[in-house]
Amino acid sequence: MVSKERVTVRVEELTLTNTLQLTAIVELLEERGIMTQHDVVERMKAVRDGKKPS
């Protein structure tokens, strides 16, 4: 059963957790040869600019 108590979390904590998770995922994908940091940066730019990935 899940508790219905509210938990308060600061935005900074959420941001840090999100950053750590994304960093870990990107590092794993890079270690496994699935993509590079350059691929990530290029995809981020495409998403930001609303472009389809090439």
Backbone torsions as a table, in degrees:
resi	resn	phi	psi	omega
1	MET	NA	136.6	-179.3
2	VAL	-89.7	134.5	178.1
3	SER	-68.5	142.7	179.2
4	LYS	-98.0	10.7	178.2
5	GLU	-71.5	143.4	177.3
6	ARG	-81.1	141.7	176.5
7	VAL	-117.2	129.7	179.0
8	THR	-98.2	129.5	179.7
9	VAL	-130.7	136.0	178.7
10	ARG	-75.0	151.3	179.0
11	VAL	-58.2	-37.7	179.9
12	GLU	-61.8	-38.9	179.0
13	GLU	-66.3	-42.3	178.0
14	LEU	-63.9	-41.8	179.6
15	THR	-63.5	-44.8	179.6
16	LEU	-62.5	-45.9	-180.0
17	THR	-61.2	-44.1	179.0
18	ASN	-61.0	-45.3	-179.9
19	THR	-62.4	-44.3	179.3
20	LEU	-63.0	-41.6	179.4
21	GLN	-63.8	-46.3	-179.6
22	LEU	-64.7	-40.0	178.2
23	THR	-62.4	-44.2	179.3
24	ALA	-62.3	-43.2	-179.9
25	ILE	-63.6	-47.0	-179.6
26	VAL	-62.4	-42.4	178.9
27	GLU	-62.0	-42.1	178.6
28	LEU	-63.8	-44.0	179.3
29	LEU	-64.0	-37.7	178.3
30	GLU	-68.8	-44.2	178.2
31	GLU	-58.7	-34.8	-177.9
32	ARG	-87.9	3.8	176.0
33	GLY	73.9	20.1	-178.1
34	ILE	-83.4	-36.6	178.1
35	MET	-158.8	169.0	179.9
36	THR	-115.4	169.5	174.9
37	GLN	-59.3	-37.9	178.2
38	HIS	-59.7	-42.6	177.3
39	ASP	-57.9	-42.4	-178.7
40	VAL	-64.1	-47.4	-178.8
41	VAL	-61.8	-43.4	179.7
42	GLU	-64.1	-39.5	178.8
43	ARG	-67.8	-39.9	178.1
44	MET	-60.4	-42.6	178.5
45	LYS	-62.5	-43.3	-179.4
46	ALA	-63.2	-43.1	179.4
47	VAL	-64.3	-45.8	179.7
48	ARG	-58.4	-40.6	-176.5
49	ASP	-87.5	-0.6	179.1
50	GLY	70.3	26.3	-179.4
51	LYS	-99.0	154.2	174.1
52	LYS	-77.9	141.4	179.1
53	PRO	-65.0	145.8	179.6
54	SER	-92.9	NA	NA
